Amino acid sequence: MSYSEKVIDHYEHPRNVGSFQKSDGGVGTGLVGAPACGDVMKLQIKVSAEGIIEDAKFKTFGCGSAIASSSLVTEWVKGKTLDEAAKIKNTEIAQHLALPPVKIHCSVLAEDAIKAAIADYKKKNGLEEDAAQ
Amino acid sequence: MNEFDQSSSSGAIVPCWSCKGPISPRALFCSTCGAVQPPGDVDHFTRLGLRRAYSLDPAELDRQYFGFQRRLHPDRFATRAPKERALSQAQATALNDAYETLKDPLKRAAYLLRLAGRVVDVDQAATVTDPELLMEAMEMREALAEADTPDEVAVLAAQAEGEMAQCETDLARAFAEQDLDVAGKLTTRMKYLGKLAEEARSRKIRMTRPGI
């Protein structure tokens, strides 16, 4: 199996690698894993008082597709509202990166990670979980 | 062979495909004409004549496997009819499958969970969110990424392998107590530890043989 150019680009030059202080009130952290591969992915968002995602960081231990998927999501969510970010679908990630069928679950993991980060931020800040799924 | 006769716990009698003589559905050979039979629809433990339990004695597993394999190996059927050759091949494949699954402590755990009707995390492309498990996995992988000498990497690999051995002990207890929730968690944890040990090994190779 060969990786697409976009996957290789994100893999070799991952955007936004790193961490925010987890205890920071404006930070939401999503920690998810894919046990079938033994992958682990941490995705964090820094949210402004207006509810806009100002910055995002990730740290992923996994295959190239998992790294590329999380790297891409950190790029996409910047400047979005929480609701907009929550609407990112794994299919968009997979399509953008041209992931082969066996790697689709890597994009699912990235979608689950951003959702978990948003949920964590909302919980921390006493915001109700909206029903928009 | 052992206390579990291949035919004792089977159900109805079926006809031999060759001579139509009566045989147990789990019989390996027809008692009338001696023809090899198709592999029965049994679990891996039964196939190898072992008690269904997580704890097993690797020496006994080897003994059972090689014992059956000797009797069913396709080489013994090289001069027989094509149907018998094909059946011995099917029997040998089923034995290999059972052996490979039961020999590996992680595969054995996942298999027992599946037999108990559990959805097993490590089988599927699902997402887990257990924070304790994932924090541990993240911290260990970070430590590995930061280790910059072969010795440091070796320490982490040894740690992971030690934790895996502990998981195996804990799994034996959890299965004995039929605590399948705990067994499921331990199985997932073992998978992550195995992945870490694997990454540590390949990192150590890259460090000691930089040309590769």
Contacts between the chains, C-beta under 8 A, distances in Angstrom:
chain1	res1	chain2	res2	distance
A	31	B	129	7.3
A	31	B	131	6.1
A	31	B	134	4.7
A	31	B	135	6.9
A	31	B	138	6.9
A	32	B	127	5.1
A	32	B	128	7.1
A	32	B	129	5.7
A	32	B	134	7.0
A	33	B	127	7.0
A	33	B	128	4.8
A	33	B	129	7.7
A	33	B	130	7.8
A	33	B	133	7.1
A	33	B	134	5.0
A	33	B	137	6.4
A	33	B	192	7.4
A	34	B	125	6.5
A	34	B	126	7.5
A	34	B	127	6.3
A	34	B	128	7.6
A	35	B	121	4.2
A	35	B	122	4.8
A	35	B	126	7.2
A	35	B	128	5.4
A	35	B	188	4.8
A	35	B	191	5.4
A	35	B	192	7.1
A	36	B	121	7.6
A	36	B	122	5.8
A	36	B	123	6.8
A	36	B	124	6.1
A	36	B	125	5.4
A	36	B	126	7.4
A	37	B	195	7.6
A	38	B	137	7.7
A	38	B	191	5.6
A	38	B	192	5.3
A	38	B	194	7.0
A	38	B	195	2.8
A	38	B	196	7.6
A	40	B	134	5.5
A	40	B	137	4.4
A	40	B	138	5.2
A	40	B	141	6.4
A	40	B	192	7.4
A	42	B	138	6.1
A	59	B	138	7.3
A	59	B	142	7.7
A	61	B	137	7.6
A	61	B	138	7.3
A	61	B	141	4.0
A	61	B	145	7.7
A	61	B	199	7.9
A	104	B	125	7.6
A	105	B	125	3.4
A	108	B	125	7.1
A	108	B	127	6.6
A	109	B	127	5.7
A	112	B	127	4.4
A	112	B	129	7.7
A	116	B	129	6.4
